[in-house]
Amino acid sequence: PGVSRLSVRAAADAAKRAAALGIPAIAVFPHIDAAKKDPSGKEALNPRGLVCNAVRAMKDAAPDVGIMVDVALDPFTDHGHDGLLQHGRILNDETVAVLAEQALIQVKAGADIVAPSDMMDGRVGAIRAALDGAGHHDTLIMSYAAKYASAFYGPYREAIGSGKLGSGAVANPGDKRTYQMDPANSDEALREVAMDVAEGADMLLVKPGLAYLDIVTRMKASFGLPTYAFQVSGEYAMIKAASANGWIDEDRAVMETMTAFKRAGADGVVTYFAPKVAEMLG
């Protein structure tokens, strides 16, 4: 509820609205035409594709609003996984090479922040090297190192068309637990984050947010880098559904969650409620 897929023109208008509301950045996620998907996700490398066209339009419309792009293959693959597959296994190193190329193409289109959400090992270092090698020394990397294999991603996956894992042309496992974090394990996330920090990450992101406030606190205390919480689609949908049923006060619940993220140590929040929160804060 309250969230729509946007055309490129509408995305440019959204960037203008963000500027007017004082929202500092927008995260862009694509819904790719199924006809353009394949096992390799090659559409991710199209410099005239949906993501790059949207980035250019949004930067033209609101130059001072930062644009954060998702670096992963799941919107572009017909199997819905974040990486390349072979006989049901994710190919880490081969995927990393594609991700570095994808990030560079997106930055050339005008992206300010690249956020690799794929959870492959070594991708931050590869992306940093590719960007620096092309002269993009000031582009920021948002590390998704603490991204958990969560049940709260459902509405998002449906929205971008990657919800039915295993339905593509390539045989593959039916979930992402081989490369996303175990929800019961906090130490592994800290080790993954340490690797990304060593490879050149500028910012850190915990995803999902509300069920992982302890991870936000541990990451901020351990590394001291700008740390963000991602209030994901399932978290948003639960608040909207409960409010629609008259079970909770939506405004109070939204601001309570924002306060919880900040209290836990987050420097900022990635949320579908951003326009609402900006309006409430005046």
N, C-alpha and C positions, 0 to 999 in steps of 0.2 A: 504493500500500500504506500502510495506517495512517491514511488520510485519508478521511473520509466527508462526504457532504452531511448537514446537520443540520436537523431540524425547529426551529421557533421555541423549543419547550420545551427541546430538546437544546442549542440555542445558549445559552440561559440557564444551563443546567448547565455548559457549557463556560466561560462567564464566571466562574462560581463556582470552577471548577478553576483558571483563570488567576489569580484572586485568591489562592488557596491556594498556588500555585507562585511567586508574586511576578512574574508576567508583567504588564508595565504596560499593555499595550494589545492589542486584537484588531482585525484587519482583516476586514471583512465583505464577502463577494461573493455575489450571489444566483444561484440557478438558477430562472429564471422559466418558468412553464407556457407551452408553445409557443402555446397558444390566446390568450394575453394579449400576444403579440408582434405588432408591425405595423411598417411602414416608418418611422413617426415615433417609435417607442419611447415612446408616451404613458404606458405603465404606470410609467415612471420617475417620473412626477409624481403618483402615487397615494399620498396621505398615510396610507392604511390598507393599503398594499401590503406585500409580503413584507419588504422592507428596513426600513421604518419599524416594522413590528410586531416584527421581530427586535431592532432597536435598543432599543425600549422595554422589551422583556422582559429583555434583557441588562443594561441600566442598572438596572432594578428588582432584578435578582438580584445584581449586583455593582457598586454605584455607584462604587466607586473604581477600577474597571478602565476605561481609556479605550477608546472605540469609534471606530474609523476607518472611514469609509464611502468606497466607490468612487464617483466622479462621472464617469460615462460612460454611453453609450447602448447599448453592444454587448450587454449581457445582455437588453436589452429590444426590440431591433430584429430583424425577421425576416431581415435580410440580414447581421447579425453585425458590422456596422461600428460604430465609436465615435461617429459623427456622422450627420447627416441627409444623404441622397443625392438628387441630381437629375441624371439622364442620366449616371450613373456617376461623378459628381464629388461630393466631400465639400463641403458648404456650411458654411464655417467660422463666419461671423458668426451665421447662423441657429441653428447648433448651440450656440454660446456662450450665447445667450439661454435656451435650454432647460436647459443645464447649470447656470446660475445659479439658475434656479427649482428644479431638482432638489436642488441643494446646500442651499438654504434649507429645503425640505421635510424633508430628512433631519436637519438641525440642530434644527428644531423638534421632531423626534421624540426628540432627546436625543444625537445624535452629537457627539463632542468634537473630532474631526479630520475635515476633508473632504480627500479626495485625488483631485483630477481627473486621471484616467489617460488622457484622450481625446486629448491632444496637439494640441488646437486652439489657435491663437494668440489671446491676449487673454483666455483664460478665467479666469486667476487674478485679474486686475483686476476682471472682471465679477462673479466670486463674492465677492471682498472687498467690493465696493461693495454687493452685495445683502445680505450678512450684516451689514455695518455699518449699512446703512439700516434693518434690522429690529432693531437693538440687540444683535446677536450679536458684540460687539467682541472677545470672548475666544476665540472659536472659531479653532482653528488650521488653516492650510492647508498640506498636504504636497504640494509640487510634484513631479510625475512628469516634469519637463522632459527628463531624460536617459533616455527610454524608447526602447529600440532595437527595430527590426523584426527580432525574433529567432526562431530555430527552437526556442527553449527554452520556449515558451508552450503547446506542444501539449496536455499533460495538463490544464492549467487550462481551456483553451478547450473541451475535450471535457466537462469537469466542469460548466461553466456553460451548455453547450448552444450555444456560438457557434462551434464548431469548423469548420463547413463554410461558409466565406465564399462568397458567390455563390449560395447555395441559396434565398434569400428571394424575395419577390415583385417586388423592384426590381432591375433590371440594375445590376451594380456590379463594380468591380475585385476580383480574387480575393485580394488581400492588403492590408496596411496600410502599405506602404512610401511612400505619398504623404504620410503625416502622422507616422509614427514615424521614428526616427533611422536613418541608414545606419550599420551596424556598423563600417564602415571610417573613419568621420568623427568625430573627437573635438572639433574646433573648433566645429562646428555645435551640438553639445550644450551647450558652454559659452555660446554666444550665446543659445540658447533659455533656459538657466537664468538668465542675466543679465536677460532680459526678465521672467521670473517673479519674480525678486527685486525688481525695480523695481516690479512690480505688487502686491507685498505678501505673497509667500510667506514662511511662517515656518520651514519645513523643506524639505529637498531629498532626493529619492530617486533612486537609480540602479537601473535595471531592464533586463536581469538583473544579477546581482551578480558572480559569480565571473569571468566572461569580460570584465568591465569594471572591474576593480580600479583601473586607471589613471585612469578617469573619476572614481571615488570620490576618489582622491587629488587630482586636479586641481580638482574642485569644492570640496573642503574647503579647499584652499590658496587658491583664488581668492575664495571668498565668506565663509568662516568661519561659515556658518550650520550648525545641526544637520543632519548629513548621514547618510543611511541607505542601506543596500544591501538589495535585494530578492532573496533566494535563491528563485528561481521554481520552478514545478512541474517543469520539465524537469531542473533541477539536483537537486532532491529525488529525482525518479524514478531518475536515473542512480545516485545513491548507494545507494538502496534495491535497485535491480536488481543492481548489482555485489555488494552485500552478500549478497543472497539466493542468488547463485551461488557464494558463498564466495571471491570474488576480492579483496575488501578487507575491512578491519575497520571496520564501520559507525561505532562510537563514535569511533574515532580520526579517521576521515575527516570526520565531522560537526564535531568540535571543531577540526580543522585548518582547515576552511573558515571557521568562526566567527573563529578567530584571524587568518586572512587578511583578512577584512573589517575587523576592528579595526585590524590593522597598516596597512591601506591608508588609514585615517583615518575609518572609519564610526563614528558615535556609537551606532548601533544597527542591528539586522538584522531585517527582516521575513522570517520563515521558517516553513515547515510543521514544522520540527524544534523549534519553540519549547518545547513541553511536555517533550520529551526533553532539550533543552539545560538547561532550568530544573531538571529532576530531577538531571542529571549535575553541575550546579553546586551542588546542595544548597540 
